[in-house]
Amino acid sequence: MDIKMFYKSQDEVAKAINQIIDAYWLNELSEDNMIETIKALLQNNHSKIFKDNDYTSVIKQKCGKRRLEVVTRLRELA
C-alpha cells in the first residue's frame, strides 16, 4: 500500500484514511503501522481534516462514523 503523507485536497485525505483503516480491518496492515500512519496523516494534513476543532464536513461525509471513531481514539492516544 502506497500512502503519501501530504495531500492536496480534503477528498484525497479522506480516501487515504479510508484506505488505511480498511486495510487494517482486512488484516492487510498491522495495528502499529496503522496507528503511526494515521497519526502522521493527522499531523501533516491538520488544516484539511479539522475546522474549529471538529472534522470538516467533507471528511465526515467521505470517511463515515465508524472510521472517524477510530481516528478520534488515535488522536486521544497522542
For each residue, the residues with C-beta under 8 A, 3 or more apart:
1: 19 20 23 28 29
2:
3: 16 19 20 37 41
4: 7 16
5: 40 41 44
6: 44 45
7: 4 12 13 16 45 48
8: 12
9: 12 13 48
10: 13 14 48 49 56 58 59 62
11: 14 15 58 62
12: 7 8 9 15 16
13: 7 9 10 16 17 41 45 48 49 59
14: 10 11 17 18 58 59 62 63
15: 11 12 18 19 62
16: 3 4 7 12 13 19 20 41
17: 13 14 20 21 38 41 59 63 67 71
18: 14 15 21 22 62 63 67
19: 1 3 15 16 22 23
20: 1 3 16 17 23 24 29 34 37 38 41
21: 17 18 24 25 34 38 67 70 71
22: 18 19 25 26
23: 1 19 20 26 28 29 34
24: 20 21 27 28 29 30 31 34
25: 21 22
26: 22 23
27: 24
28: 1 23 24
29: 1 20 23 24 33 34 37
30: 24 33 34
31: 24 34 35
32: 35 36
33: 29 30 36 37
34: 20 21 23 24 29 30 31 37 38
35: 31 32 38 39 74 77
36: 32 33 39 40
37: 3 20 29 33 34 40 41
38: 17 20 21 34 35 41 42 70 71 74
39: 35 36 42 43 74 78
40: 5 36 37 43 44
41: 3 5 13 16 17 20 37 38 44 45 49
42: 38 39 45 46 49 71 74 75 78
43: 39 40 46
44: 5 6 40 41
45: 6 7 13 41 42 48 49
46: 42 43 49 50
47: 50
48: 7 9 10 13 45 56 59
49: 10 13 41 42 45 46 55 56 59
50: 46 47 53 54 55 56
51: 54 55 56
52:
53: 50
54: 50 51
55: 49 50 51 59 60 63 68
56: 10 48 49 50 51 59 60
57: 60 61
58: 10 11 14 61 62
59: 10 13 14 17 48 49 55 56 62 63 68
60: 55 56 57 63 64 68
61: 57 58
62: 10 11 14 15 18 58 59
63: 14 17 18 55 59 60 67 68 71
64: 60 67 68
65: 68 69
66: 69 70
67: 17 18 21 63 64 70 71
68: 55 59 60 63 64 65 71 72
69: 65 66 72 73
70: 21 38 66 67 73 74
71: 17 21 38 42 63 67 68 74 75
72: 68 69 75 76
73: 69 70 76 77
74: 35 38 39 42 70 71 77 78
75: 42 71 72 78
76: 72 73
77: 35 73 74
78: 39 42 74 75
